[in-house]
Amino acid sequence: MKYLLQAGAVALAVFTTVPAAHATCTQADATGTWASYTVGLDVSTDYWIHCTLKIDATGKFTAKTSSCTVDSGLISPAEGTFHLINGNLCAFKGGIILTKGTAENVINHATLSIDKHTAEGVGTFEGGGFSFNLVKIK
């Protein structure tokens, strides 16, 4: 009986202890080439956009290295930022401008996954909003 109680106490300690597995993030974690998939809604219709964004060490991406394809087939160079706002929560914000468009798409909040290979987020622009995900491809 004594051994059974000790084994139960050990099992309880193992199953109730939460490991410190949360990894913090730095701006460098966003560096690389990302595929972005966006769905949104504006005042007239829903839409989707696929982008390839090459984010540098400062969190910027430029029209020379990044582009987006919208659901109509239009391909546009893209520029913008993706900046760390909270390392403990792996939270980022920023914006993206399609150079063949006019409005900035504001990334209000994005969270990088623990493995730092994917992110999910939400954003807004004048007249609508969107959700998106990012997958690191390089």
Buried (B, 14 or more C-beta within 10 A) or exposed (E): EEEEEEEEEEEEEEEEEEEEEEBEBEBEBBBBBBBBEBEBEBEEEEBEBBBBBBBBEEBBBBBEBBBBBBEEEEEBBBBBBBBBEEBEBBBBBBBBBBBBBEEBBBBEBBBBBEEBBBBEBBBBBEEBBBEBBBEBEE
